[in-house]
């Protein structure tokens, strides 16, 4: 079986964690599997790199950042490699050259004072380029052949800096040429997550969830049997365990359920990251490197049906409801189009939309950080309609979105009745409702202070603490 294993920042956050990641990869290889490792940067490193780049763009560059990063990675190398002088020298040389490149980029940035997306990619991808040689060295120290591979050699992307998309045919050809010979020789390649390169070799990054995305891209390009995402939780849960004591790990969910859960606030897996695996029907496992004995969650095309229809309850916090209302809106064409054109111009992401059939009110949810400027722009763009009285009010309200999610909700009678009955019993007012034609989620807007109670009420109502 060919397995692509991705280790997140906390899973490679210290020499001890890197050694454990190496042990997990070597153990799977010892069982006869072919293993490709994808590594994130050590925890906190990417943020430090981005902060350094932003400071340098303001003329505030200091080499102290580079020195701190070198000391942290050198200490890890000393611990992981031990007394092998050749391997230690080679690894430290790689680390030094990559941090020297980082210093030169930041120094140049401090001169020109312009942080372009292309330059930010070149700097922010350095963390993975520092981590990969350490993980490869740790695997070698445990008796298995391993090489660090820059993803710039194997993942070909568009030139959309900050959020590049893979060119899968080109990537598959490069993976066959670079990675397959290593696998055939029994080695474990360690590929840098988060980054790729254009066809011209210019470094790019894959955006949010980039290292998970890298694993899925490589899994699809190599026709892997499974992709394993090693993180610091026991998989995807029925609710946030910090607010629902009875939350439990879901043994299996579908790709569509994973997508819905990620969109509605579940932090374990970002929906974009599983698309390459989904298209190849490759299962993705979410596992805990701090608790490797736990089976975690398996994400497949079909998933595992839930008797209640609802698999999980999740929520989005820090959002605001923008409501445009007025009796004069009825039958007047163009108001909705104009409103959402304004939202698009402000580059605000709309999380949910609801409109009554009377057309007297339309409301939508956006991030609270974007609400102020969107509200101001709407009042300006719809000034004529406000003066004429067609629109009576454009208002903002801090809220939370709570979603009940599950593939089996589709066509199952009584789901909505259970949802609203549970919230009614808990004394929680529902401000707005939205359900798509897919019927795999019901989204509710509630007052921000009621969000936790709403999640608990729905979790209890569908008895999600019990194994289906």
Secondary structure per residue as TSV (DSSP state, phi and psi in degrees):
chain	resnum	aa	ss	phi	psi
A	1	X	-	360.0	135.3
A	2	X	E	-97.4	120.9
A	3	X	E	-119.8	129.9
A	4	X	E	-99.5	118.4
A	5	X	E	-108.7	124.4
A	6	X	E	-107.9	132.8
A	7	X	E	-112.7	124.1
A	8	X	-	-77.3	176.7
A	9	X	T	-57.7	-41.7
A	10	X	G	-71.4	-25.8
A	11	X	G	-77.4	-13.4
A	12	X	G	-128.1	30.2
A	13	X	S	-80.3	-8.7
A	14	X	S	-153.9	165.8
A	15	X	H	-56.8	-38.4
A	16	X	H	-64.7	-41.0
A	17	X	H	-69.7	-37.8
A	18	X	H	-63.7	-41.7
A	19	X	H	-61.7	-38.5
A	20	X	H	-68.6	-40.0
A	21	X	H	-60.5	-43.8
A	22	X	H	-61.8	-41.4
A	23	X	H	-61.0	-42.3
A	24	X	H	-64.1	-41.4
A	25	X	H	-67.2	-44.4
A	26	X	H	-65.3	-38.1
A	27	X	H	-62.3	-40.8
A	28	X	H	-67.9	-39.6
A	29	X	H	-64.4	-36.5
A	30	X	H	-65.9	-22.5
A	31	X	T	-83.7	2.4
A	32	X	T	100.4	2.3
A	33	X	-	-85.0	150.3
A	34	X	E	-86.9	134.3
A	35	X	E	-128.8	130.5
A	36	X	E	-115.1	127.7
A	37	X	E	-101.0	136.6
A	38	X	E	-117.3	127.4
A	39	X	E	-116.5	141.0
A	40	X	-	-81.3	175.9
A	41	X	-	-72.5	157.4
A	42	X	-	-57.9	145.1
A	43	X	T	-53.3	132.6
A	44	X	T	88.6	-14.4
A	45	X	H	-71.6	-44.3
A	46	X	H	-61.1	-41.6
A	47	X	H	-61.8	-40.3
A	48	X	H	-63.4	-39.4
A	49	X	H	-65.4	-44.2
A	50	X	H	-65.8	-42.4
A	51	X	H	-60.0	-41.6
A	52	X	H	-64.1	-40.7
A	53	X	H	-64.6	-42.6
A	54	X	H	-66.5	-38.2
A	55	X	H	-66.5	-42.5
A	56	X	H	-61.9	-35.8
A	57	X	H	-66.4	-17.1
A	58	X	T	-100.9	10.2
A	59	X	T	80.0	17.7
A	60	X	-	-111.8	35.8
A	61	X	-	-75.4	137.2
A	62	X	-	-137.2	137.6
A	63	X	T	-70.7	-4.8
A	64	X	H	-60.4	-34.0
A	65	X	H	-61.9	-46.8
A	66	X	H	-62.4	-39.8
A	67	X	H	-65.3	-40.7
A	68	X	H	-62.8	-42.6
A	69	X	H	-65.8	-39.7
A	70	X	H	-63.2	-43.7
A	71	X	H	-63.4	-41.2
A	72	X	H	-64.9	-45.4
A	73	X	H	-74.9	-32.9
A	74	X	H	-65.6	-41.5
A	75	X	H	-62.1	-40.1
A	76	X	H	-64.3	-41.9
A	77	X	H	-62.7	-42.2
A	78	X	H	-58.9	-42.4
A	79	X	H	-69.9	-42.1
A	80	X	H	-78.5	-36.8
A	81	X	H	-87.5	-30.9
A	82	X	T	76.5	-130.5
A	83	X	T	-99.2	5.7
A	84	X	-	-74.8	103.0
A	85	X	H	-67.8	-35.9
A	86	X	H	-67.5	-48.1
A	87	X	H	-65.5	-38.9
A	88	X	H	-64.8	-45.2
A	89	X	H	-62.4	-42.7
A	90	X	H	-64.6	-42.7
A	91	X	H	-67.2	-45.0
A	92	X	H	-65.1	-32.5
A	93	X	H	-65.1	-42.8
A	94	X	H	-62.2	-47.0
A	95	X	H	-59.2	-43.3
A	96	X	H	-63.5	-42.6
A	97	X	H	-66.3	-37.1
A	98	X	H	-72.8	-35.0
A	99	X	H	-75.2	-28.9
A	100	X	H	-64.8	-40.7
A	101	X	H	-61.9	-43.6
A	102	X	H	-59.0	-44.5
A	103	X	H	-60.7	-44.7
A	104	X	H	-64.5	-39.5
A	105	X	H	-63.0	-44.9
A	106	X	H	-68.5	-36.9
A	107	X	H	-63.8	-44.6
A	108	X	H	-62.0	-39.2
A	109	X	H	-63.3	-36.9
A	110	X	H	-67.7	-18.8
A	111	X	H	-85.2	-42.9
A	112	X	H	-90.3	-21.1
A	113	X	-	58.9	36.6
A	114	X	-	-139.0	108.6
A	115	X	-	-94.4	94.5
A	116	X	-	-80.2	157.7
A	117	X	H	-56.8	-37.1
A	118	X	H	-63.9	-43.4
A	119	X	H	-70.5	-37.3
A	120	X	H	-63.1	-39.0
A	121	X	H	-60.0	-45.4
A	122	X	H	-61.3	-33.3
A	123	X	H	-84.3	-46.7
A	124	X	H	-70.2	-19.7
A	125	X	T	-83.3	0.1
A	126	X	H	-65.7	-33.5
A	127	X	H	-58.5	-42.9
A	128	X	H	-67.7	-33.9
A	129	X	H	-70.6	-21.8
A	130	X	H	-84.9	-34.0
A	131	X	H	-75.5	-37.8
A	132	X	H	-58.7	-44.9
A	133	X	H	-62.1	-31.9
A	134	X	H	-68.8	-43.9
A	135	X	H	-65.1	-42.6
A	136	X	H	-62.1	-41.0
A	137	X	H	-64.3	-38.0
A	138	X	H	-66.2	-37.1
A	139	X	H	-67.4	-42.1
A	140	X	H	-61.3	-39.0
A	141	X	H	-64.6	-20.9
A	142	X	T	-97.8	16.4
A	143	X	T	89.2	13.5
A	144	X	-	-118.7	138.6
A	145	X	-	-64.5	139.2
A	146	X	E	-157.4	147.4
A	147	X	E	-135.5	140.6
A	148	X	E	-81.2	133.5
A	149	X	E	-126.2	123.2
A	150	X	-	-70.9	131.3
A	151	X	G	-62.2	-17.8
A	152	X	G	-61.4	-19.6
A	153	X	G	-86.3	-17.2
A	154	X	T	-128.8	-26.1
A	155	X	-	-106.4	112.6
A	156	X	B	-97.4	131.1
A	157	X	B	-130.6	172.7
A	158	X	-	-72.0	174.5
A	159	X	S	-98.7	30.6
A	160	X	-	-84.7	86.8
A	161	X	T	-63.8	137.2
A	162	X	T	91.4	-13.7
A	163	X	S	-168.4	52.4
A	164	X	-	-69.0	153.7
A	165	X	-	-111.1	143.6
A	166	X	B	-73.8	146.0
A	167	X	-	-100.7	98.8
A	168	X	H	-67.8	-36.8
A	169	X	H	-64.7	-45.5
A	170	X	H	-65.0	-38.7
A	171	X	H	-64.9	-41.8
A	172	X	H	-61.6	-40.6
A	173	X	H	-64.6	-42.1
A	174	X	H	-69.3	-38.5
A	175	X	H	-62.4	-40.7
A	176	X	H	-63.0	-38.1
A	177	X	H	-77.6	-35.9
A	178	X	H	-97.5	-47.3
A	179	X	H	-89.0	-37.6
A	180	X	H	-60.3	-40.0
A	181	X	H	-62.6	-35.6
A	182	X	H	-65.2	-44.1
A	183	X	H	-64.0	-40.1
A	184	X	H	-63.7	-28.6
A	185	X	T	-86.0	2.2
A	186	X	T	83.8	11.8
A	187	X	-	-87.4	164.7
A	188	X	E	-114.0	101.2
A	189	X	E	-68.5	141.6
A	190	X	E	-115.9	109.9
A	191	X	E	-102.3	139.4
A	192	X	E	-68.2	128.0
A	193	X	S	-79.2	173.6
A	194	X	S	76.1	-26.1
A	195	X	E	-116.2	163.7
A	196	X	E	-154.3	-159.7
A	197	X	E	-153.9	150.9
A	198	X	-	-69.9	173.1
A	199	X	T	-60.7	-24.1
A	200	X	T	-87.5	0.0
A	201	X	-	89.1	12.0
A	202	X	-	-83.1	127.7
A	203	X	E	-63.8	136.7
A	204	X	E	-130.7	165.7
A	205	X	E	-120.8	157.8
A	206	X	-	-96.8	4.7
A	207	X	-	80.2	-162.4
A	208	X	T	-55.0	135.8
A	209	X	T	68.0	25.5
A	210	X	H	-59.3	-39.1
A	211	X	H	-71.3	-37.4
A	212	X	H	-61.3	-42.4
A	213	X	H	-60.9	-43.6
A	214	X	H	-56.1	-44.6
A	215	X	H	-62.3	-43.2
A	216	X	H	-67.6	-38.6
A	217	X	H	-62.2	-47.5
A	218	X	H	-66.4	-38.3
A	219	X	H	-59.4	-44.4
A	220	X	H	-67.8	-41.9
A	221	X	H	-65.9	-32.6
A	222	X	T	-94.7	-0.7
A	223	X	T	54.7	48.1
A	224	X	-	-65.1	157.3
A	225	X	S	-80.1	-36.2
A	226	X	E	-150.8	156.0
A	227	X	E	-117.1	126.9
A	228	X	E	-111.2	124.0
A	229	X	E	-103.0	104.8
A	230	X	E	-87.2	121.5
A	231	X	E	-132.9	-154.8
A	232	X	S	-117.6	19.8
A	233	X	S	-132.2	164.0
A	234	X	S	-83.4	26.1
A	235	X	S	112.8	-164.6
A	236	X	-	-85.8	131.6
A	237	X	B	-109.9	162.7
A	238	X	S	-69.2	-17.7
A	239	X	S	-168.4	172.2
A	240	X	-	-67.9	116.3
A	241	X	T	-65.0	-17.9
A	242	X	T	-73.8	-17.0
A	243	X	T	-121.4	-9.4
A	244	X	-	-128.1	107.0
A	245	X	T	-62.5	-30.9
A	246	X	T	-90.3	9.6
A	247	X	-	-61.4	140.5
A	248	X	-	-133.7	163.2
A	249	X	B	-76.8	135.6
A	250	X	-	-84.8	122.7
A	251	X	S	-66.5	-32.1
A	252	X	E	-154.4	136.7
A	253	X	E	-136.2	164.7
A	254	X	E	-88.3	165.4
A	255	X	H	-59.7	-39.8
A	256	X	H	-66.6	-38.9
A	257	X	H	-66.3	-40.0
A	258	X	H	-61.5	-40.0
A	259	X	H	-63.3	-45.0
A	260	X	H	-64.2	-45.0
A	261	X	H	-63.1	-41.2
A	262	X	H	-65.5	-41.9
A	263	X	H	-64.3	-37.2
A	264	X	T	-96.8	34.8
A	265	X	T	106.6	-13.5
A	266	X	-	-67.1	126.4
A	267	X	-	-91.3	-5.3
A	268	X	S	-69.2	-40.8
A	269	X	-	-141.8	130.5
A	270	X	-	-90.4	134.2
A	271	X	G	-57.1	-35.8
A	272	X	G	-62.6	-32.1
A	273	X	G	-68.6	-20.9
A	274	X	G	-96.6	-2.8
A	275	X	H	-60.2	-46.0
A	276	X	H	-61.2	-38.1
A	277	X	H	-68.1	-40.6
A	278	X	H	-59.0	-42.7
A	279	X	H	-66.7	-26.8
A	280	X	T	-99.0	3.7
A	281	X	T	57.5	40.3
A	282	X	-	-94.9	124.3
A	283	X	E	-64.1	144.5
A	284	X	E	-118.6	128.6
A	285	X	E	-106.7	136.5
A	286	X	E	-104.9	115.6
A	287	X	E	-127.5	160.0
A	288	X	E	-108.0	111.4
A	289	X	T	-68.9	-16.7
A	290	X	T	-86.8	-12.5
A	291	X	S	-144.0	64.5
A	292	X	T	-65.0	-16.3
A	293	X	T	-73.3	-19.3
A	294	X	S	-72.7	134.7
A	295	X	-	-69.7	-16.3
A	296	X	-	68.8	-153.8
A	297	X	E	-121.6	133.6
A	298	X	E	-103.8	127.7
A	299	X	E	-105.5	120.0
A	300	X	E	-131.0	174.3
A	301	X	S	-64.3	-45.4
A	302	X	S	-85.5	-33.2
A	303	X	-	71.4	-169.5
A	304	X	-	-123.1	116.4
A	305	X	-	-62.7	146.4
A	306	X	-	-105.0	134.0
A	307	X	T	-60.1	-35.5
A	308	X	T	-81.1	-12.5
A	309	X	S	92.3	-40.9
A	310	X	-	-93.4	130.5
A	311	X	-	-98.1	-36.3
A	312	X	E	-155.2	159.6
A	313	X	E	-126.2	130.1
A	314	X	E	-139.5	175.7
A	315	X	E	-151.0	158.7
A	316	X	E	-118.3	124.5
A	317	X	E	-106.6	173.0
A	318	X	E	66.5	35.7
A	319	X	E	-123.7	162.7
A	320	X	E	-129.9	145.4
A	321	X	E	-95.0	121.9
A	322	X	E	-101.8	119.4
A	323	X	E	-115.4	127.9
A	324	X	E	-112.1	117.6
A	325	X	E	-138.2	155.7
A	326	X	-	163.3	136.4
A	327	X	G	-65.0	-24.0
A	328	X	G	-77.6	-4.9
A	329	X	G	-72.5	-23.6
A	330	X	T	-61.1	122.9
A	331	X	T	80.0	-1.4
A	332	X	-	-91.6	113.6
A	333	X	T	-73.0	150.7
A	334	X	T	97.6	-16.4
A	335	X	H	-66.0	-45.9
A	336	X	H	-63.3	-43.8
A	337	X	H	-60.4	-43.0
A	338	X	H	-65.0	-41.1
A	339	X	H	-62.3	-46.8
A	340	X	H	-77.0	-21.6
A	341	X	H	-65.1	-39.5
A	342	X	H	-63.3	-45.4
A	343	X	H	-60.1	-41.9
A	344	X	H	-64.9	-40.5
A	345	X	H	-62.0	-32.8
A	346	X	T	-83.1	0.3
A	347	X	T	55.7	38.3
A	348	X	-	-94.6	139.6
A	349	X	-	-91.0	121.7
A	350	X	-	-86.1	120.4
A	351	X	-	-90.1	-24.8
A	352	X	E	-163.9	146.0
A	353	X	E	-131.6	141.9
A	354	X	E	-144.6	135.7
A	355	X	E	-143.7	134.4
A	356	X	-	-77.6	152.5
A	357	X	T	-65.8	-18.3
A	358	X	T	-71.4	-14.4
A	359	X	S	65.8	12.5
A	360	X	S	-83.0	-9.4
A	361	X	E	-154.6	136.3
A	362	X	E	-131.6	136.2
A	363	X	E	-136.4	152.9
A	364	X	E	-148.8	157.5
A	365	X	E	-110.3	132.2
A	366	X	E	-135.6	170.0
A	367	X	E	-62.6	139.3
A	368	X	H	-61.0	-28.5
A	369	X	H	-67.8	-20.0
A	370	X	H	-100.6	-9.9
A	371	X	H	-63.5	-41.7
A	372	X	H	-59.1	-50.6
A	373	X	H	-71.8	-32.3
A	374	X	H	-66.4	-43.1
A	375	X	H	-60.7	-45.1
A	376	X	H	-62.3	-43.8
A	377	X	H	-67.1	-38.4
A	378	X	H	-64.2	-44.0
A	379	X	H	-64.7	-31.6
A	380	X	H	-73.5	-46.8
A	381	X	H	-68.5	-31.1
A	382	X	T	-104.7	26.2
A	383	X	H	-61.0	-40.5
A	384	X	H	-64.2	-44.5
A	385	X	H	-65.1	-34.8
A	386	X	H	-67.7	-42.2
A	387	X	H	-65.5	-37.5
A	388	X	H	-76.4	-13.8
A	389	X	T	86.1	3.1
A	390	X	S	-63.4	-38.3
A	391	X	-	-111.5	127.2
A	392	X	-	-94.6	-29.1
A	393	X	E	-156.3	140.9
A	394	X	E	-124.7	109.3
A	395	X	E	-125.0	156.9
A	396	X	E	-120.2	141.3
A	397	X	E	-139.4	125.7
A	398	X	E	-65.1	127.6
A	399	X	E	-141.5	-176.3
A	400	X	E	-136.5	149.0
A	401	X	E	-103.7	125.7
A	402	X	E	-113.5	131.9
A	403	X	E	-128.0	133.5
A	404	X	E	-99.8	127.3
A	405	X	E	-129.7	140.5
A	406	X	-	172.2	137.9
A	407	X	G	-62.2	-35.9
A	408	X	G	-74.5	-4.7
A	409	X	G	-63.1	-30.4
A	410	X	T	-62.0	121.3
A	411	X	T	76.0	4.8
A	412	X	-	-93.7	113.8
A	413	X	T	-67.3	147.7
A	414	X	T	93.3	-5.9
A	415	X	H	-62.2	-51.0
A	416	X	H	-62.0	-38.5
A	417	X	H	-62.6	-41.3
A	418	X	H	-65.2	-42.7
A	419	X	H	-59.0	-53.2
A	420	X	H	-74.0	-29.5
A	421	X	H	-65.6	-42.4
A	422	X	H	-64.6	-42.7
A	423	X	H	-69.5	-36.3
A	424	X	H	-64.5	-43.1
A	425	X	H	-61.8	-35.5
A	426	X	T	-80.7	-3.5
A	427	X	T	72.0	31.9
A	428	X	-	-104.6	125.7
A	429	X	-	-84.0	132.3
A	430	X	E	-94.1	121.1
A	431	X	E	-84.2	-39.0
A	432	X	E	-153.8	159.3
A	433	X	E	-135.4	146.1
A	434	X	E	-149.5	135.5
A	435	X	E	-143.9	126.5
A	436	X	-	-79.5	169.1
A	437	X	T	-69.2	-17.4
A	438	X	T	-66.9	-23.9
A	439	X	-	61.9	17.1
A	440	X	S	-94.6	3.3
A	441	X	E	-154.1	147.6
A	442	X	E	-115.3	122.8
A	443	X	E	-108.4	134.1
A	444	X	E	-127.5	139.1
A	445	X	E	-100.5	126.1
A	446	X	E	-128.4	164.9
A	447	X	E	-58.9	142.2
A	448	X	G	-53.4	-38.3
A	449	X	G	-74.2	-11.6
A	450	X	G	-96.7	-0.3
A	451	X	H	-60.7	-49.4
A	452	X	H	-62.7	-42.8
A	453	X	H	-63.4	-38.1
A	454	X	H	-65.3	-43.3
A	455	X	H	-61.9	-45.0
A	456	X	H	-64.2	-40.2
A	457	X	H	-62.3	-43.4
A	458	X	H	-71.3	-38.6
A	459	X	H	-60.4	-42.4
A	460	X	H	-69.4	-40.7
A	461	X	H	-62.8	-36.6
A	462	X	T	-95.4	7.5
A	463	X	T	51.6	46.9
A	464	X	T	-75.4	-9.5
A	465	X	T	-75.3	-10.8
A	466	X	S	-99.0	140.2
A	467	X	-	-68.2	130.1
A	468	X	-	-69.9	360.0
